[in-house]
Amino acid sequence: MSLLHRCLLSLCAVACLAAMPAAARGFADRDDVRVFVTEMENRHDFRADELLGLFGQIQPLPSVIKAIMPPADPGIRSWQAYRGRFIERKRIAAGLRFWGEHRATLAKARALYGVPEEIIVAIIGIESIYGRNTGRFGTMAALATLAFDYPPRAELFRRELEALLLLAREQGLDPLSYRGSYAGALGLPQFLPSSMRQWAVDFDGSGRTDLAASADDAIGSVANFLREHGWQQGEPITTRVEIDGDPKSLIDEGIRPVRLPAEMATMGVSPASLATVAQQPAALIDLVTPAAPTEYWLGYRNFFVITRYNRSSFYAMAVIQLAEALKAAH
């Protein structure tokens, strides 16, 4: 995201906060909410009076707008600073405990979905520190705040609010009972409601999917998500490379793997070790740290799959390196 884009989002978010009165109006009295309720009634056969009753029990949450706002001074992105937040002794120790406690379930997930145990454990560790930090916000109120009071991403969060209401109906739960992050993410793996509806699985055989209380369901759901997004068992993820020349044109192609390493070799890309390179489509990934040499990696198909969980090369590499640290210590 460019600095200009961050600044514009910050200004917009500040305006959103300023527009909220000290005693915020309830959602049920707002015209935009009533339009949404009518759409839910027409599209999904919800009862308008019941939805309005739910909206009448929640208020806009200024703390959610504050939490989602980009920092006023975002600074310079740093891979080493980002890495240090996640590849840390206490998270590795917690991950090893989680792995030990759920060894059989992780092995079952690997056998069924083809995703290594360490990758599943690393994602849950980064997302919620193994359930320690799943969020404290009422999910319906958080999503409604973002859907109706945060224009930069209102369309996305209206879809997630719609998904939450459908999820609650499917699970037979009160929509107001869900709690999660300020952005509406739920449970140990921090799935948004739409992801829960598409990819969450009842991995413990209890008859319902519970990503907050069931580590088994969280494990199976992460593995299913990755498999459904194209994870290939036993295929490579990354290879460290060196650069001779200007890699800008390759970096600008993005993180979708489209070029063979042999082709990139003609453009100045060479693996640190020939034994580690796979002749499969890859993308050139740059991990930038100010005042330090940039790290360059090839990201294969499985690297790209991890970015479907969070669309950031920093995130994907943190998952990979936490997974490597866990496997080495296991």
N, C-alpha and C positions, 0 to 999 in steps of 0.2 A: 504494500500500500504506500502510495507516495505521500510526502510530507504535506502537500497541498490537500490531498484527500483527507488525511488525518485532521488537518486544521478545520476543514469544512465540516467534518463529522462532529468535531468538538464544539464548534459554533452552533451547529444544529442541536446538539444535545443540551447545551447551555440554554438555548432558546426553549427547548422542551421543558426544562426544569423551571425556567422563569414563568412559563405559561401555567404551571400548576399552582392553583391557589393554596393558601395555607391550609384551609379545610377543603380538601379535594372533593369534587363532586363524585358521587357514587356512579359506577359504570351504568347501572340500569336506566338512568335518566338521560343518557346521551344518545343523540341521533345516530352516530356512527356505530354504536354498539347495537342499537335496534335494527339497523340495516344488516349487520352481521347475524343477528338472531333470526331475522327473516330468511336469510340465505341458508342457515342451518336447518330451519324448519322446512324449507322447500327442497333442499338437496338431500337431507338425511332424516327427515321425518321426526325431528326433535319437536317438543312442545315449546312454543314461544314463552308461555307463562312460566314454565319450569326453568328455562334458561335465564329469563329475566330475574327470577327469584335467586338464582346462583349469582348472577352479576350484582344483584343488590346486596350481597353479603361480602363483597370485596371492594377495596379501594385502590386507586393508583398508588404505586410504590415509588416515590422519588429516589429511594436508595437503589432501585434497580436501574434507573436511568444513570445515576452516578456511577454504578459499577460497570455499565457497558460503555461508558464514554471513553474514547481514546485519551491517553494522557495529554495534557496541554503541551508538555515538552517530551515527546516520545524518545528523544535521544537517538543514538545510533544503534542499530541492531547489532548484537554481538552473539555469535554462536557459543563462545566459551562461557559467557554469562548465562545464556539460556541453558546450556548443558549443565552448568553447576547447580541449577535449581532442581534437577532431577537425578543426575548421576551422583548420588550422595550416599554416605554410609548408612544413615538411618533408613532410607528408602530401600536400599539393598537388603538390609537386615529384615525389614518388614516383609519384603518380597519373598525372602527365603522362608520365613515363617508361613506365609500364605501358601507357598508352593508345598511345603511339608504337610500342612493341614489338609490340602485339597489335591494331593498327589494322584489319587485314583481318578478323580473327576477330570483333571488336566490331561491325564493319559487317555481317558475316554474321548475327550474333545480332539486330541491330536489324531487318534485313530479314525474318528468319524469325519472330521473336517480337514485334516491334513495340516493344521497350524501348530507349530512347535509350542510346547508349554511355556518356554521363556518369553515368547512374543506376547502370549495372552497375559501372563503375569505382569510383564512390563507395561502393557496398556492400562491394566487396572490400577497399577501403582501410580502411573502418571496422572490418570484421570481422577482418582479419589483417595490415593494412599491407602488402598485396600479397604475402603469403606469409612475411613476416618473423616473424610471431607466430602460429603455428598451434597451439601447445600442446606440452607435453613429457610429458604423462601417458599411461601405457598405458591405452587406452580401455576395455578390458574391466575392468581393475581399478578405474578411476574410476567406471564405471557400476555395477559390483557394489557398491562402497562406498556409493554414493548409493541404490541399489535396496534394500539390506539394512540400512544403518546410518544412514539419514537419513529418518526417518518423515514429515516434512512433505511430501516430494515422492517418496516411495518408489514410488507407483503409476506416475508418469510415467517414472521411471528404470528400473523393471522392464520397461516397454514398450520403452524404448530399448535395454536390454540384450538383450531378445528380438530387436529389429530388427538389432542388431549381429551376433548369431549367424546370423541369416538372411542378412544382407548378406555375411558372410564365406563362407557356404556358396555363395551365388550367384556370388560373385567367385572362388571357389576359393582363398581365402586363409586363413591361420591367424588366428583371431580375436585372438590375442595380438600380431599384427603391427601393429595399428592404434594410432596415437598422435594425441593431440589435446588439447583443452582439459580443464580439470578437470570440466566438465559433459558431456564426451563429444562435443563438436563437432569436426568433421573438415575439414581442408583449407583452401584459400584462402578459400572462402565460409563456412566454419564451419557446415556442415550437420550436424545430428544424424543418426544412422543411419537413423531412419525417413524423414527428408527425403531422404536419399540414395536410398533404395529407391524413393521415389515420384517424385522430380523431377530427380534427377541424370541427365545425358545424356552419352553418348560423343560429344563435339562435335568431337574431332580425328580420329575414324574409326579409332582404334587397335584397336578390338575390346573395350576395357574402359574403364570410367569410373574415373578417378583424379583426385580433387579436390585431392590433395596435390601431385602432380608435374606435372599438366597444367593450365596456365593456360587453354587452350582449353576443356577440360571445365568448369572453374570458371565461365568466362564464359557458356557455353551453359546451364549449370545454373541460374545466377542468373536469366538471362533467362527460362528455362522456368518456374522457380518463380513469378516475377511474373506471367507470362502465364496460368499455370494458376490463379492466385488472382484473376484478373480484370483485369489491366492492360489499359487501353484506349489504343491507339496514338493519339497526337495530342491526347488529352483533357487537361484542366487537372489540376494537382496541388494547388496552394494559391493563395490570394489574401489579402493583408494587409487587415485590416478595423479599423474603429474602433467603439467601444462607447459608447452613450449609455444609461446605466442599469445595472441589475444583471444580468449575463449568467448567473447561477448556474443557472437552470433549463435553459438551453441547454447549458452545460458538463456538467451532470449527465446529459444524454442520452447522453453517451459520444462515441466517435469514429467510429461508423458513420454514413455520410452518409444522412440521412433527410429533411432539409428543404431546400426551394429557398431561395436567397438572398433572393428577393423576399419570402418569408414571414418570414425572419429580419429583414428590413428593418423590418417592423411591430413587431419586438421590440427595436429599438434598435441593430441591426447595420448598418453602412454600409461599403462598400468604400473603401479609401483612394483608389482611382481607378475610376470607373465603367467605364473601358476594360478593366480587368483581371478583372471579375467575369463568371462564366459561369453561366447559369441552368440549372444541374444540381444534383442533390441534394448537400448538403455537411453537414459537422458544424462546430461552433464549437470551435476548438482554442485553449487558453490556454497560453502559455509564460511561466512565472512565474520571476522573479528577485528575491530579497529586496532591498529598498531601491531598486528600480527599477520603472518602469512595466511592467505585464504586457503582453506582446505577444499580440494576438489575430489568428487566421488562420481562413479557411475551409479545411477539408480535404475535397477531393473524393474520388471513388472511387479514383483512383490513389494518393492519400495513404493511404487506408485499406489498400490493397494492400501498401504498404511496411510498414505495421504488422503484417502477417501474418508478416513476416520476424522482427520483434522488436516485441512488443506495447507500444510506448511512443511517444507523440507526440514526445518529445524525440528519440528515435532517428530517426524518420521525417523530422523537420525537419533533423536533422544530415545525413542522406543527401542531402536536397534541396539544402541550402546548400553542402555539399561538391561536389555535382554542378554547381551553378551556378558555383562558383569554378573548377572544372576546365574547364568549357566556356568561361568567360570568358578563361582563360589559354591555352586550347588553340590 
